[in-house]
Amino acid sequence: MNHQLDVNNLLCHHCEGKGYIEIRDCSGEIQCSQTCWFCHGTGICNDSNDGDD
């Protein structure tokens, strides 16, 4: 049996697994980058924080 996980399903949808997002101006130039607030810089989805606690 093969028990491999599909890594693409685990990647953060917002930063695409990079752990950061790039803020661009209207011409497309990168102005700054910041830690992704969805995955907190890990690049991995964490659905455990999405529920109502």
LOFIKOL-57040 format. One record per atom (N, C-alpha, C): y, x negated, z negated; residue in one letter. Coordinates in pm, whole numbers, plus 50000, padded with zeros to 5 digits. Last residue first. Example, Ala and Ser with C-alpha at 12.3 -4.5 7.8 and 13.67 -1.06 7.14 Angstrom:
2
497754871549292S 498944863349286S 500034871049213S 494314868149220A 495504877049220A 496704868049220A 
This chain:
53
528055144948210D 527475140148082D 527805149347969D 527195151648534D 528025156348422D 527335152548291D 526625122348745G 526305135148684G 527285139148576G 527155096848834D 527725108048908D 527505121548842D 525895075648723N 527235078548672N 527845090748738N 523545072548862S 523445077048723S 524815080548665S 523805061449111D 523935075949100D 523905080948958D 525035035649233N 524565038549098N 524805053249076N 524615013449506C 524875026949456C 524315028349316C 525924980549512I 524744989149502I 525155002749445I 528044964049488G 527604967149623G 526414976449628G 529344956749254T 527934952849271T 527444954749413T 531924965749208G 531734952249260G 530294947949281G 531734992249130H 532264982349035H 531934968149076H 531215012049307C 530055004249260C 530454993449160C 533775023949329F 532565032349325F 531385024749266F 535745005349351W 535725013249227W 534515022449220W 535494972149457C 535174985949487C 535054993849357C 538164950049411T 536824954049372T 536624968849400T 540204943349698Q 540024946849558Q 538594951249533Q 542434924549902S 541114930349879S 540984933049730S 545264927750120C 544624923449997C 543214929349993C 545854930050391Q 546924926850298Q 546374921850165Q 544704924550710I 544284925850570I 545424921150479I 546084942850981E 545974930250909E 545594932750763E 546604966551108G 545204962551090G 545004949351019G 549094976551116S 548694968651232S 547264963651221S 549404989050871C 549304997550991C 548924989751116C 547234969350653D 548494975750688D 548324983350820D 544354973550437R 545004968950560R 546334976150582R 542304962250189I 543444970950213I 544204965250334I 538874961350160E 540034954350213E 541124964650243E 536734962049875I 537324968649991I 538564960750032I 533594949249754Y 535054949749756Y 535504957449879Y 530914950249786G 531404949349649G 532914949449640G 529464953650020K 530214941150001K 530684939349857K 528244977850074G 527464967450008G 528184954449984G 530214994650175E 529114990550262E 528354978550206E 532025006250012C 532304992350049C 531224986550141C 530905032750009H 532355030450021H 532675016350070H 528205033449969H 528735039350092H 530195035950116H 526265006949853C 527405015549826C 527995020549958C 522795007049928L 524115001249942L 525195011549915L 520385020049932L 520925016249801L 522355010949809L 519605023550189N 519835035650111N 520445032549975N 519154997450272N 520305004550328N 520605017350251N 516744990250155V 517974985250094V 519184992750147V 514035007350087D 514975006250197D 516345002750139D 511474989749915L 512604998949912L 513464996850035L 507954988049953Q 509264982149975Q 510324993149971Q 505114989349903H 506104995749815H 507464989349831H 502244995750073N 503484988250085N 504574995650007N 498804991650000M 500005000050000M 501254991350000M 
